[in-house]
Structure formats: structure tokens, C-alpha cells
Amino acid sequence: MVAVVGPTATGKSDLAVALARRIDGEIVNADSMQLYRGMDIGTAKLAPAERGGVPHHLLDIWPVTKPAAVAEYQQLARGAIADIAGRGRTPVLVGGSGLYVRAVLDPLEFPGESPAIRAALAAELAELGPAVLHARLARLDPAAGAAILPSNGRRIVRALEVMELTGGLFTARMPAHQSVYPGVQLALERPDLESRVRLRVQRMMAGGLLAEVRRLLPLGLRDSPTAGKALGYQQLLAVLDDEGNVRGDLEQAVELTMSRTWRFVRRQRSWFRRDPRLHWLDAAAPDLLDRALALLPR
């Protein structure tokens, strides 16, 4: 199989489609937010007409109210890969959600859940805020504290829950970089990424992101523990009332989306750079497709 990974706005989707067309492939989504129905503009989801006739799997499978479920995604993605390979075609995994990529490609096992522990931690989060719980996480597991944003209450709670369940470090759950599938992993980078992030957000706004958020309001986006925290969506929700009227500084929300996206890009870089299996490619190179094809087994 082939994986195309890397930071946001590098052009992963376009390369994946071009590769799939050349190697008789089908695409399996590994972008955690593209799993949600209706979140199209803000996740840069390719429209059907942009998919080059290539079948895409695991897009639009969950309602926006569903919490993140990496273990469930792992089962679905591996099932899709088995189906694609069983029909003699090549699976092409594409996305920038590092944990979701590793959940598919690596022997990653997920511990169970404890509703009681999670509820207690969620109550603490609501009362004390994410910074206090993040400080606890960083003290107990410094590597996890460094990897999880201090503002990401959901992931902080999950990490603390896992540690209490297992009695070990949250980061101890991550295995060494070992591949479940034979294949090649390609990673994209480009020198103009910061300017591309800003342009991407501007184009999303021009393309109707605000209207998309408004459409998702009655479907439960505001109260969603995962989809409602997605980049762009969270910032626009903060300036909209429940009827979709703008009640805050929209321009500031857009600027905040740009800065938060760029910060996320830097974290993606750090995550993927730790993986020695990746073949890094300059996504701005005019012969990108040829360079990618040259790395695939003959």
C-alpha cells in the first residue's frame, strides 16, 4: 500500500489522486475531520468532481455529534484496505491526522474506556479548565504533556483516563515505528507553507465556510466534543449565536483560525518528523508525481 501524509495545506489529496490513477489505487481517508458529514469546506474535502474518478473510502461516515473514535476508525480503515487489496487494487492512505495514520499503519492497540473515570475527569475539566489538567498530565507523563495542546481538554482527559486505567504512561501505549502493511510512506513538505495556510483559510471563507457552520448548527455542531473543536469551526462558532447571526469579531476569528492552523502545522511537522520510515518530498516540485512514483516498488 501507499501512504501520503504530512502537514495541512501541502497538497496531499491532489498527489494521492494522481498516484491512485497511475497505480490502479483507491483512497482511504486518514483526516479525522473529513470523517464528518457536512464538514466539507473547512476540512478541504475534495468534491466528487475533484476526485478524478478514484473511489474514496471513509469520507462523510459520522454525524458531527459523534465523539472522536480512533479505535473504531482503525477497524473501518483496515477493513477498507483489506477490501481494496482483495480486489487487486492498491490502497492509498491519505491524511494529516498523525494518530489516525499510525492507528492504521502500526500495531497500535487502544485500551478500553471507563465511563466513571472519564466523567470524573470531565467534571474536573469543566470546573478547573484544561490548563490545570494539562499541568497534571505534564507532571505524570512529560512526553504526553509536550504532545498534547494545553487547550485540548478532550485529549487531556483521554490521556489521564488511559493512565488511570492502565497504571502506566500514556506515551507507553505508542509502539515503535513498525509497519503492519508492506508499502511506501510518502510525506509532503514545502517552503511556502505559512503563506499557503493563510491563503487556504481566506479561500475557505470566500467559498462559504461561514454558511457551512450555520448549516451545521441545528445538527449539533456547537455541542460536539470533536467536530465543534475543529480548526475554523470552533473559531466561527465563537462569534455566532444559536441562530447563526454574527455577534462577535468575524475578522478576528479568521485571523485566529490562521494562527491556530499554522501552530497545528508545526505540531504535525514534529509528529511526522519522528517517523524514520517516511520519504519526504518537496510538494512544490514541478515533477512531484514522478518523484513519488520513483519511490514505489516496481
Backbone bond lengths (Angstrom), bond angles and torsions (degrees), N, CA, C in turn:
res aa  C-N    CA-C-N  psi(-1)  N-CA   C-N-CA  omega(-1)  CA-C   N-CA-C  phi
1 M - - - 1.452 - - 1.522 109.49 -
2 V 1.317 115.61 170.14 1.464 122.22 179.46 1.520 107.98 -126.06
3 A 1.326 117.08 138.93 1.459 121.90 173.36 1.520 108.44 -119.22
4 V 1.329 116.79 136.86 1.462 123.07 175.52 1.523 106.46 -120.76
5 V 1.332 116.30 110.76 1.461 121.19 -173.26 1.521 109.43 -130.02
6 G 1.332 115.57 -178.21 1.456 120.53 178.41 1.513 111.69 132.02
7 P 1.328 116.45 179.74 1.465 120.92 -176.63 1.523 113.39 -65.54
8 T 1.308 114.05 163.44 1.464 122.87 175.12 1.530 110.88 -58.97
9 A 1.322 115.95 144.31 1.468 124.41 172.36 1.522 113.99 73.15
10 T 1.331 117.84 18.18 1.464 119.36 177.16 1.528 112.42 -89.65
11 G 1.330 117.67 -15.27 1.464 119.93 179.81 1.520 113.55 101.28
12 K 1.319 117.51 28.54 1.468 121.76 -177.25 1.532 111.94 -61.50
13 S 1.322 116.47 -45.04 1.471 119.98 -175.72 1.526 111.63 -61.42
14 D 1.318 116.69 -43.09 1.469 119.96 -178.74 1.529 111.05 -65.74
15 L 1.342 116.56 -43.08 1.461 118.71 178.59 1.525 110.13 -64.47
16 A 1.322 117.66 -41.61 1.460 120.51 -178.99 1.524 111.33 -60.33
17 V 1.331 117.17 -42.49 1.459 120.36 178.22 1.520 110.40 -63.38
18 A 1.339 116.75 -44.90 1.469 120.16 -179.70 1.522 111.01 -62.28
19 L 1.327 116.76 -41.85 1.472 120.37 178.03 1.522 110.92 -64.35
20 A 1.323 116.16 -47.07 1.462 119.97 -177.30 1.521 111.37 -58.88
21 R 1.310 116.58 -37.22 1.470 119.76 -179.92 1.530 111.13 -68.01
22 R 1.330 116.57 -29.21 1.465 120.32 -178.49 1.527 112.46 -85.21
23 I 1.317 118.26 -26.81 1.472 120.25 -173.25 1.531 112.09 -115.79
24 D 1.333 116.70 18.44 1.465 121.03 179.50 1.529 110.19 57.42
25 G 1.318 115.60 53.08 1.455 120.68 -174.25 1.518 113.86 -109.44
26 E 1.312 114.42 167.45 1.461 123.39 171.61 1.518 107.95 -130.79
27 I 1.317 116.66 145.77 1.460 121.75 -170.78 1.524 110.98 -97.52
28 V 1.341 114.84 137.05 1.458 122.87 173.92 1.519 107.65 -115.62
29 N 1.314 116.58 120.86 1.459 121.63 -176.07 1.532 111.97 -71.85
30 A 1.335 115.88 134.26 1.469 121.92 173.95 1.522 110.36 -127.93
31 D 1.323 116.93 31.64 1.455 123.09 171.95 1.524 107.02 -102.57
32 S 1.323 117.23 115.95 1.461 120.89 -171.40 1.522 112.97 -61.03
33 M 1.329 118.55 -29.68 1.456 120.62 -177.88 1.523 113.12 -87.44
34 Q 1.320 117.59 -20.91 1.463 119.68 176.21 1.528 112.08 -75.47
35 L 1.308 117.15 -5.92 1.457 121.09 173.74 1.522 111.33 -69.38
36 Y 1.344 117.17 -21.80 1.464 121.63 -171.74 1.522 112.19 -90.61
37 R 1.325 114.97 132.65 1.466 120.96 178.15 1.522 110.93 -67.89
38 G 1.318 114.94 136.46 1.458 120.46 176.23 1.511 114.67 89.01
39 M 1.325 117.22 -13.72 1.471 120.39 178.27 1.527 107.75 -94.06
40 D 1.296 115.57 82.52 1.461 121.75 -171.49 1.523 112.20 -106.38
41 I 1.322 116.10 -57.04 1.466 120.24 -175.71 1.521 110.76 -67.14
42 G 1.322 116.79 -47.35 1.462 120.44 -175.50 1.505 114.93 -71.81
43 T 1.340 117.81 -12.91 1.464 120.99 177.19 1.531 111.77 -107.05
44 A 1.329 116.68 2.34 1.473 122.06 -178.65 1.526 111.29 57.64
45 K 1.322 115.54 38.02 1.465 121.19 178.82 1.533 109.15 -69.82
46 L 1.333 116.95 129.84 1.456 119.39 178.22 1.527 110.02 -63.88
47 A 1.315 116.65 132.73 1.456 120.84 173.27 1.527 108.76 -69.67
48 P 1.325 118.24 155.10 1.473 119.61 -179.94 1.520 113.72 -50.52
49 A 1.328 117.37 -37.68 1.467 120.04 -178.88 1.520 112.42 -69.31
50 E 1.348 117.52 -16.94 1.463 121.55 -179.06 1.520 112.78 -94.96
51 R 1.311 117.51 1.81 1.463 120.61 -173.94 1.518 113.63 -92.39
52 G 1.302 116.56 4.49 1.456 120.85 173.03 1.514 114.78 60.58
53 G 1.321 117.45 24.58 1.452 119.50 -178.36 1.517 114.14 76.86
54 V 1.322 117.08 3.97 1.469 121.45 -178.64 1.526 109.42 -85.35
55 P 1.331 119.23 127.62 1.466 120.33 176.22 1.532 111.34 -61.42
56 H 1.324 116.00 136.14 1.469 122.76 177.29 1.528 109.18 -117.14
57 H 1.307 115.95 135.42 1.458 122.41 -178.56 1.529 110.76 -115.99
58 L 1.325 115.78 147.12 1.465 124.11 175.96 1.526 112.91 66.42
59 L 1.299 115.84 39.62 1.457 122.43 166.41 1.533 107.60 -108.49
60 D 1.330 116.67 141.10 1.477 121.00 172.72 1.528 113.03 58.51
61 I 1.322 117.21 43.11 1.466 118.85 -176.30 1.527 112.89 -101.46
62 W 1.342 117.66 -16.10 1.466 120.09 -174.77 1.530 110.59 -123.09
63 P 1.339 117.56 147.43 1.472 120.28 170.78 1.524 109.28 -72.86
64 V 1.319 116.71 158.82 1.467 119.81 -176.39 1.524 112.32 -67.30
65 T 1.319 117.71 -14.81 1.464 120.47 -179.32 1.519 112.99 -81.41
66 K 1.314 118.26 -11.77 1.466 120.93 -175.60 1.526 110.82 -75.68
67 P 1.335 117.85 130.76 1.474 119.99 175.15 1.527 110.59 -68.87
68 A 1.311 116.21 161.24 1.458 121.01 176.65 1.525 109.60 -56.07
69 A 1.336 116.56 139.80 1.461 121.30 -177.70 1.525 107.82 -143.97
70 V 1.324 116.49 79.48 1.463 120.49 -174.72 1.526 111.16 -65.87
71 A 1.331 116.97 -40.30 1.465 119.54 -179.56 1.528 110.92 -62.36
72 E 1.331 116.91 -40.96 1.467 120.25 177.12 1.517 110.44 -65.97
73 Y 1.329 116.19 -42.09 1.466 119.51 177.46 1.524 110.25 -59.69
74 Q 1.324 117.60 -42.68 1.467 121.54 -179.85 1.525 110.86 -54.75
75 Q 1.325 117.07 -46.08 1.457 120.82 -179.82 1.523 111.37 -64.56
76 L 1.326 116.47 -42.91 1.461 120.29 -179.28 1.527 111.37 -65.45
77 A 1.338 116.43 -43.18 1.470 120.24 -178.11 1.520 111.22 -66.83
78 R 1.312 116.72 -43.19 1.465 118.80 179.56 1.515 111.00 -67.44
79 G 1.330 117.20 -32.64 1.458 119.98 174.38 1.512 111.97 -65.16
80 A 1.334 116.46 -41.41 1.469 120.46 178.41 1.522 110.69 -65.32
81 I 1.319 116.94 -39.94 1.471 120.90 179.39 1.521 110.41 -64.11
82 A 1.330 116.21 -43.36 1.463 119.53 179.20 1.531 110.71 -62.63
83 D 1.319 116.57 -40.19 1.460 120.71 179.76 1.527 111.13 -65.13
84 I 1.337 116.34 -44.96 1.464 120.39 -179.82 1.526 110.66 -62.70
85 A 1.326 116.21 -49.23 1.467 120.41 -179.54 1.518 111.19 -64.02
86 G 1.344 116.57 -35.32 1.464 120.06 179.95 1.515 113.12 -66.20
87 R 1.312 116.64 -21.02 1.469 121.11 176.52 1.522 111.94 -95.04
88 G 1.338 115.93 10.41 1.458 120.01 175.35 1.508 114.83 79.57
89 R 1.337 116.87 15.63 1.457 120.40 179.30 1.524 109.58 -108.54
90 T 1.327 117.25 172.18 1.463 121.64 -174.72 1.521 110.55 -104.26
91 P 1.326 118.00 121.14 1.465 120.08 174.89 1.527 110.52 -71.44
92 V 1.334 116.02 135.65 1.465 121.88 176.60 1.533 106.68 -123.34
93 L 1.315 116.13 106.11 1.462 121.85 179.52 1.523 108.34 -85.74
94 V 1.340 118.04 129.80 1.461 119.66 -176.90 1.519 110.60 -139.50
95 G 1.336 116.18 131.78 1.455 120.80 176.36 1.518 111.56 163.62
96 G 1.337 114.23 168.23 1.456 120.16 -178.36 1.511 114.04 -115.17
97 S 1.333 117.67 9.38 1.463 121.10 178.56 1.526 108.14 -86.74
98 G 1.339 115.60 99.69 1.456 120.89 -169.04 1.513 114.61 -56.01
99 L 1.326 117.59 -45.19 1.458 120.01 -178.68 1.527 111.16 -65.70
100 Y 1.315 117.21 -37.05 1.461 120.48 179.65 1.530 110.23 -68.05
101 V 1.327 116.54 -39.03 1.464 119.81 177.36 1.524 110.02 -62.10
102 R 1.328 116.75 -48.00 1.465 119.86 -178.89 1.522 111.35 -67.25
103 A 1.326 117.96 -32.27 1.461 120.39 177.86 1.523 111.47 -60.37
104 V 1.334 116.27 -31.69 1.457 120.66 179.56 1.522 111.22 -84.38
105 L 1.314 117.36 -46.15 1.459 121.29 -168.54 1.521 114.08 -87.46
106 D 1.319 118.18 -22.59 1.459 121.74 -173.56 1.530 111.03 -113.04
107 P 1.338 117.86 161.31 1.469 120.69 177.90 1.526 111.20 -77.22
108 L 1.311 114.93 63.69 1.464 122.02 -175.52 1.525 109.21 -93.21
109 E 1.332 115.75 124.71 1.461 121.15 179.06 1.521 109.11 -111.35
110 F 1.312 116.01 142.28 1.459 121.04 -176.53 1.520 109.76 -109.42
111 P 1.335 116.63 130.42 1.472 119.43 177.62 1.518 110.55 -70.20
112 G 1.327 114.80 166.97 1.452 119.89 179.28 1.517 111.80 -71.07
113 E 1.310 115.18 -168.57 1.457 121.25 -178.74 1.524 110.03 -126.26
114 S 1.313 115.45 154.67 1.455 121.76 174.89 1.522 108.27 -127.54
115 P 1.322 117.71 103.57 1.465 119.76 179.01 1.524 112.82 -55.56
116 A 1.338 116.95 -35.14 1.463 120.05 -178.37 1.529 110.99 -68.59
117 I 1.337 116.09 -46.59 1.468 119.69 178.96 1.519 110.49 -63.71
118 R 1.323 115.60 -44.29 1.468 119.05 -178.34 1.522 111.05 -64.07
119 A 1.335 116.96 -40.63 1.462 120.09 -179.98 1.522 111.07 -63.51
120 A 1.333 116.30 -40.72 1.466 119.98 178.90 1.523 111.00 -64.39
121 L 1.336 116.32 -42.76 1.464 120.20 179.10 1.533 110.78 -67.98
122 A 1.328 116.48 -38.11 1.461 119.86 178.20 1.523 111.21 -63.89
123 A 1.331 116.90 -36.98 1.461 120.36 176.96 1.525 110.60 -65.27
124 E 1.334 116.79 -40.22 1.467 120.33 176.09 1.524 110.48 -63.36
125 L 1.325 115.91 -41.44 1.459 120.03 179.90 1.520 110.33 -60.20
126 A 1.327 116.36 -45.08 1.456 120.05 -179.45 1.521 112.14 -65.09
127 E 1.334 116.58 -34.99 1.455 120.26 -176.81 1.529 112.75 -82.80
128 L 1.337 116.46 -41.22 1.462 120.43 -171.25 1.525 114.14 -103.81
129 G 1.337 116.60 -22.13 1.458 120.05 -178.04 1.518 111.51 92.24
130 P 1.331 117.15 160.96 1.470 120.82 -174.39 1.529 113.85 -67.47
131 A 1.328 118.53 -29.19 1.468 120.15 -175.61 1.529 111.56 -61.99
132 V 1.322 116.96 -39.19 1.465 120.36 -179.11 1.528 110.34 -66.72
133 L 1.336 116.39 -45.00 1.462 119.20 179.36 1.523 111.60 -68.39
134 H 1.329 116.15 -34.05 1.470 118.55 177.87 1.520 110.78 -66.31
135 A 1.330 117.59 -37.61 1.461 120.52 177.03 1.530 110.55 -61.81
136 R 1.322 116.68 -38.76 1.466 120.15 177.01 1.524 110.74 -64.81
137 L 1.333 116.05 -44.90 1.460 120.27 178.95 1.524 111.08 -60.58
138 A 1.334 116.25 -45.48 1.464 120.37 -179.11 1.526 111.42 -62.80
139 R 1.326 116.86 -33.41 1.464 120.15 178.17 1.533 111.38 -71.14
140 L 1.340 116.44 -40.37 1.459 120.58 -177.19 1.525 112.58 -80.28
141 D 1.326 116.09 -35.05 1.469 121.37 -177.74 1.526 108.00 -144.06
142 P 1.346 117.27 86.21 1.465 120.34 -175.73 1.522 113.81 -55.30
143 A 1.338 117.26 -36.63 1.464 119.61 -179.06 1.529 110.64 -65.72
144 A 1.326 116.91 -39.59 1.458 120.10 177.73 1.523 110.70 -67.98
145 G 1.343 116.45 -38.73 1.456 120.02 177.06 1.513 112.59 -61.05
146 A 1.336 115.84 -36.26 1.464 119.87 179.62 1.526 111.55 -74.21
147 A 1.341 117.35 -28.62 1.456 120.92 -175.02 1.516 113.24 -86.27
148 I 1.340 117.83 -23.12 1.461 121.69 -175.00 1.522 109.71 -107.99
149 L 1.312 116.58 130.28 1.460 120.68 -179.58 1.534 111.17 -61.16
150 P 1.326 118.18 139.29 1.467 120.61 178.21 1.526 113.72 -60.70
151 S 1.324 117.12 -18.85 1.467 121.12 -179.39 1.530 113.25 -92.37
152 N 1.331 117.24 -7.66 1.462 120.93 -174.71 1.527 110.13 -89.45
153 G 1.331 115.30 79.65 1.454 120.29 -175.72 1.512 113.83 -58.82
154 R 1.331 117.66 -37.83 1.461 120.79 -177.90 1.522 111.16 -61.94
155 R 1.324 117.22 -46.80 1.459 119.99 -178.59 1.524 111.87 -71.61
156 I 1.320 117.17 -33.84 1.459 120.19 176.54 1.522 110.28 -62.10
157 V 1.333 116.04 -46.76 1.463 120.86 178.65 1.524 110.60 -60.53
158 R 1.326 117.52 -44.08 1.466 120.27 179.99 1.524 111.20 -62.68
159 A 1.328 117.60 -42.70 1.461 120.48 179.62 1.525 111.29 -61.85
160 L 1.319 116.99 -44.94 1.463 120.77 178.92 1.527 111.27 -66.13
161 E 1.323 116.04 -36.88 1.466 120.19 177.31 1.525 110.68 -62.22
162 V 1.334 116.93 -46.96 1.468 121.31 179.93 1.523 110.66 -61.41
163 M 1.319 116.81 -42.06 1.456 119.93 -179.25 1.525 111.67 -64.64
164 E 1.321 116.14 -39.07 1.466 118.60 178.63 1.524 110.75 -70.35
165 L 1.328 117.07 -35.88 1.465 120.70 179.05 1.525 112.30 -67.90
166 T 1.331 116.36 -43.08 1.467 121.02 -172.01 1.521 113.66 -95.45
167 G 1.327 116.54 -19.79 1.456 119.06 -176.67 1.510 113.41 74.61
168 G 1.324 117.11 11.69 1.459 120.93 -179.31 1.511 111.00 -126.94
169 L 1.326 115.98 -176.30 1.454 121.37 178.37 1.527 110.42 -74.02
170 F 1.310 115.82 146.30 1.458 120.10 176.33 1.519 110.35 -63.80
171 T 1.322 117.98 -40.56 1.467 121.36 -178.34 1.518 112.21 -69.75
172 A 1.344 117.83 -18.02 1.464 119.85 177.49 1.521 111.25 -68.35
173 R 1.355 116.59 -15.32 1.459 119.62 178.66 1.520 112.05 -74.96
174 M 1.320 117.44 -15.86 1.463 120.92 -178.14 1.523 109.38 -87.30
175 P 1.336 118.77 117.06 1.463 120.71 179.72 1.519 111.33 -75.49
176 A 1.326 114.59 172.24 1.457 118.81 171.66 1.526 108.57 -62.91
177 H 1.319 116.12 163.97 1.462 120.06 -178.33 1.531 109.34 -72.79
178 Q 1.333 115.31 92.62 1.453 122.71 -179.83 1.524 108.49 -122.79
179 S 1.301 116.62 138.10 1.460 120.69 -174.19 1.516 112.04 -95.29
180 V 1.322 115.23 131.63 1.458 120.97 173.66 1.523 110.53 -78.19
181 Y 1.330 116.07 -34.82 1.462 121.52 -175.83 1.527 110.60 -113.35
182 P 1.337 117.14 143.96 1.464 118.73 169.25 1.525 109.15 -71.80
183 G 1.302 116.69 142.96 1.456 118.91 179.69 1.511 112.15 157.50
184 V 1.327 114.70 -165.19 1.461 122.23 -174.85 1.521 108.97 -127.10
185 Q 1.332 115.57 136.63 1.460 120.77 177.41 1.527 108.86 -112.30
186 L 1.317 115.63 120.40 1.454 122.81 -179.34 1.524 108.96 -107.06
187 A 1.321 116.39 137.59 1.466 121.20 178.14 1.519 109.07 -124.82
188 L 1.334 116.10 136.87 1.459 121.15 -177.60 1.525 111.34 -104.46
189 E 1.305 115.02 143.07 1.464 123.56 174.59 1.515 106.53 -145.96
190 R 1.348 116.18 158.83 1.459 119.44 176.30 1.517 108.84 -158.32
191 P 1.339 117.61 148.17 1.465 120.89 -173.94 1.525 114.31 -72.38
192 D 1.325 118.37 -20.41 1.462 121.55 -175.40 1.521 112.40 -99.92
193 L 1.322 116.56 27.18 1.458 119.67 -168.79 1.532 112.91 -66.97
194 E 1.317 117.68 -38.07 1.462 118.98 -177.50 1.530 110.94 -62.07
195 S 1.320 116.70 -43.32 1.464 119.14 178.95 1.526 110.88 -68.47
196 R 1.329 117.18 -32.86 1.462 120.66 177.68 1.530 110.90 -67.17
197 V 1.318 117.15 -35.15 1.465 120.52 177.70 1.523 110.19 -62.69
198 R 1.321 116.64 -46.27 1.459 120.36 179.82 1.528 110.67 -62.89
199 L 1.316 116.70 -45.05 1.459 120.79 179.78 1.528 110.63 -64.20
200 R 1.302 116.30 -37.94 1.464 120.65 179.84 1.529 110.87 -61.43
201 V 1.321 117.22 -45.67 1.454 120.83 179.73 1.528 110.59 -64.78
202 Q 1.333 116.77 -41.96 1.457 120.56 178.02 1.535 111.14 -59.91
203 R 1.321 116.17 -41.96 1.459 120.32 179.53 1.529 111.51 -68.19
204 M 1.306 116.66 -35.44 1.465 119.64 176.68 1.521 110.98 -63.24
205 M 1.320 115.95 -42.61 1.463 119.16 178.45 1.520 110.15 -65.12
206 A 1.325 116.94 -43.51 1.466 120.19 178.66 1.529 111.56 -65.71
207 G 1.330 115.67 -28.25 1.460 120.46 -178.14 1.515 114.92 -84.77
208 G 1.340 117.21 -1.66 1.457 119.69 174.40 1.514 115.92 108.01
209 L 1.341 118.62 26.38 1.466 120.00 -179.94 1.524 111.83 -61.14
210 L 1.330 116.54 -39.56 1.462 119.23 -179.92 1.530 110.37 -61.12
211 A 1.312 117.15 -43.24 1.468 120.81 178.40 1.523 110.89 -65.00
212 E 1.323 116.79 -36.14 1.463 120.27 178.15 1.531 110.85 -63.24
213 V 1.325 117.15 -44.78 1.459 120.77 177.90 1.528 110.00 -60.96
214 R 1.316 116.54 -42.11 1.470 119.99 178.18 1.526 111.10 -60.59
215 R 1.339 117.76 -40.09 1.470 120.95 -179.81 1.527 111.43 -65.35
216 L 1.316 115.71 -30.15 1.463 119.90 -176.13 1.531 112.73 -87.29
217 L 1.320 117.41 -11.31 1.466 119.94 -179.75 1.527 112.57 -57.39
218 P 1.333 119.50 -51.27 1.473 118.69 -179.54 1.523 113.64 -68.88
219 L 1.333 117.86 -10.82 1.470 121.31 178.73 1.522 112.04 -90.73
220 G 1.346 116.53 0.16 1.456 119.43 174.66 1.514 115.81 101.40
221 L 1.326 117.60 16.57 1.463 119.70 -176.71 1.522 112.56 -60.41
222 R 1.324 117.95 -41.50 1.464 119.96 -173.99 1.526 111.88 -60.43
223 D 1.320 117.63 -38.26 1.460 121.06 -176.18 1.519 112.77 -93.33
224 S 1.328 117.68 2.67 1.457 120.60 -179.30 1.525 110.56 -69.21
225 P 1.347 117.91 131.07 1.462 119.78 -179.33 1.523 113.71 -73.75
226 T 1.332 117.48 -15.13 1.468 120.87 -177.49 1.523 111.36 -120.66
227 A 1.336 116.79 -62.75 1.465 120.25 -175.93 1.523 111.61 -60.23
228 G 1.328 117.03 -37.32 1.458 120.32 -179.07 1.517 113.97 -69.90
229 K 1.345 116.41 -10.97 1.469 120.85 178.67 1.523 111.93 -101.41
230 A 1.329 117.05 3.46 1.464 120.65 -178.32 1.518 110.98 -66.00
231 L 1.319 115.67 150.02 1.464 121.10 179.49 1.526 110.55 -57.58
232 G 1.302 116.18 133.57 1.453 122.16 -178.34 1.511 111.32 90.42
233 Y 1.296 117.15 -50.98 1.466 121.04 -179.93 1.532 110.37 -67.00
234 Q 1.307 117.38 -46.73 1.467 120.61 179.57 1.517 111.03 -61.45
235 Q 1.322 116.87 -42.45 1.455 120.26 -176.96 1.537 111.30 -68.41
236 L 1.333 117.05 -37.77 1.465 119.20 178.89 1.526 111.32 -74.92
237 L 1.319 117.34 -35.95 1.460 119.75 176.08 1.525 111.35 -58.13
238 A 1.330 115.90 -32.86 1.465 120.15 -177.25 1.524 112.51 -67.49
239 V 1.336 117.79 -20.34 1.464 119.68 -178.49 1.527 112.27 -111.35
240 L 1.354 117.09 7.52 1.458 121.21 177.74 1.521 110.03 -113.03
241 D 1.339 116.41 141.88 1.460 118.54 171.37 1.528 108.47 -85.73
242 D 1.311 117.15 -178.31 1.460 120.78 -174.26 1.527 113.04 -69.13
243 E 1.308 117.36 -13.81 1.466 120.87 175.31 1.530 112.02 -94.23
244 G 1.319 116.71 -0.76 1.456 120.38 178.65 1.511 114.49 88.31
245 N 1.321 117.36 9.43 1.461 120.19 177.53 1.523 110.09 -82.69
246 V 1.317 115.81 142.09 1.460 120.48 178.69 1.519 109.19 -75.43
247 R 1.327 116.57 118.73 1.464 122.46 -179.15 1.527 111.91 -121.42
248 G 1.324 116.24 10.17 1.458 119.95 -179.86 1.513 110.58 -139.23
249 D 1.307 115.95 -168.50 1.458 122.43 -176.83 1.523 109.45 -84.57
250 L 1.328 116.47 98.38 1.463 121.15 -176.90 1.526 111.25 -64.98
251 E 1.325 116.63 -41.15 1.464 119.51 -179.66 1.523 110.83 -61.85
252 Q 1.316 116.45 -40.61 1.460 120.09 178.16 1.534 110.67 -65.54
253 A 1.320 117.89 -36.75 1.458 121.61 178.12 1.524 111.24 -63.09
254 V 1.326 116.12 -39.10 1.459 120.46 178.53 1.528 110.41 -66.92
255 E 1.323 116.75 -44.20 1.468 120.35 177.76 1.521 111.13 -61.70
256 L 1.333 116.14 -39.61 1.459 120.25 178.84 1.528 110.48 -65.41
257 T 1.322 116.55 -38.26 1.467 120.03 176.34 1.521 110.81 -60.69
258 M 1.318 116.79 -42.68 1.462 120.29 179.01 1.526 111.03 -62.11
259 S 1.314 117.40 -47.11 1.463 120.47 -176.45 1.518 111.08 -68.57
260 R 1.335 116.75 -40.09 1.468 119.54 179.27 1.528 110.65 -68.22
261 T 1.322 117.72 -36.61 1.461 120.60 177.72 1.517 110.66 -64.99
262 W 1.322 116.77 -41.40 1.464 119.83 179.37 1.529 110.56 -65.57
263 R 1.320 116.82 -38.26 1.470 119.55 176.53 1.528 110.23 -64.38
264 F 1.333 116.19 -39.14 1.462 120.30 177.25 1.527 111.00 -63.73
265 V 1.310 117.40 -39.90 1.463 121.81 178.03 1.527 110.20 -58.50
266 R 1.325 116.57 -43.33 1.463 119.38 -179.77 1.524 111.18 -63.89
267 R 1.314 117.18 -36.14 1.458 120.33 177.75 1.538 110.65 -70.50
268 Q 1.323 116.80 -37.55 1.467 119.37 175.48 1.524 110.67 -61.14
269 R 1.307 116.37 -44.22 1.469 119.96 177.70 1.516 110.83 -55.83
270 S 1.314 116.28 -47.86 1.464 121.01 -178.57 1.525 110.58 -60.89
271 W 1.329 116.96 -42.70 1.458 121.12 -179.50 1.528 110.93 -62.29
272 F 1.325 116.61 -52.64 1.458 120.03 -174.52 1.528 112.40 -71.86
273 R 1.317 118.24 -29.01 1.462 120.53 -179.25 1.531 111.90 -66.05
274 R 1.328 116.62 -19.54 1.466 119.56 179.28 1.524 112.57 -77.46
275 D 1.322 117.34 -11.22 1.462 121.37 -175.62 1.531 109.96 -92.66
276 P 1.336 118.16 110.30 1.474 120.00 -175.76 1.522 113.81 -73.29
277 R 1.317 117.88 -8.81 1.467 120.01 -177.25 1.523 113.16 -81.64
278 L 1.323 117.05 -14.05 1.460 120.28 -171.65 1.524 112.02 -77.02
279 H 1.305 115.07 139.10 1.468 122.38 171.06 1.528 106.88 -100.05
280 W 1.327 116.70 111.97 1.465 120.36 -175.55 1.520 110.55 -85.83
281 L 1.331 115.05 136.20 1.459 122.16 -179.41 1.521 109.72 -128.50
282 D 1.330 115.74 144.94 1.462 121.28 174.37 1.520 108.10 -80.07
283 A 1.334 115.75 109.38 1.461 120.03 -176.45 1.516 112.44 -67.07
284 A 1.342 117.89 -15.13 1.465 120.78 179.08 1.522 112.46 -85.87
285 A 1.328 117.11 -6.75 1.466 119.82 -178.21 1.525 110.39 -66.65
286 P 1.338 118.06 134.80 1.472 119.80 -178.92 1.522 113.29 -64.83
287 D 1.347 116.93 -23.67 1.463 120.62 179.98 1.525 111.30 -105.25
288 L 1.334 116.76 34.52 1.455 121.26 -176.18 1.526 111.73 -55.87
289 L 1.309 117.92 -47.06 1.458 120.14 -178.04 1.521 111.40 -60.25
290 D 1.326 117.10 -43.62 1.466 120.29 179.52 1.526 110.64 -63.17
291 R 1.337 117.52 -40.15 1.461 120.73 178.78 1.519 110.93 -64.52
292 A 1.314 115.77 -38.91 1.468 119.34 179.16 1.529 110.68 -68.06
293 L 1.311 116.34 -44.76 1.472 119.67 179.69 1.522 111.98 -62.26
294 A 1.332 116.63 -33.25 1.463 120.20 -179.09 1.531 112.28 -66.68
295 L 1.322 116.97 -20.28 1.462 120.02 179.59 1.522 113.19 -88.31
296 L 1.319 117.00 -9.01 1.458 120.02 -177.44 1.539 110.04 -85.10
297 P 1.321 117.33 148.93 1.467 120.30 177.60 1.524 110.83 -60.94
298 R 1.299 114.65 142.65 1.475 119.59 179.17 1.533 110.24 -81.31
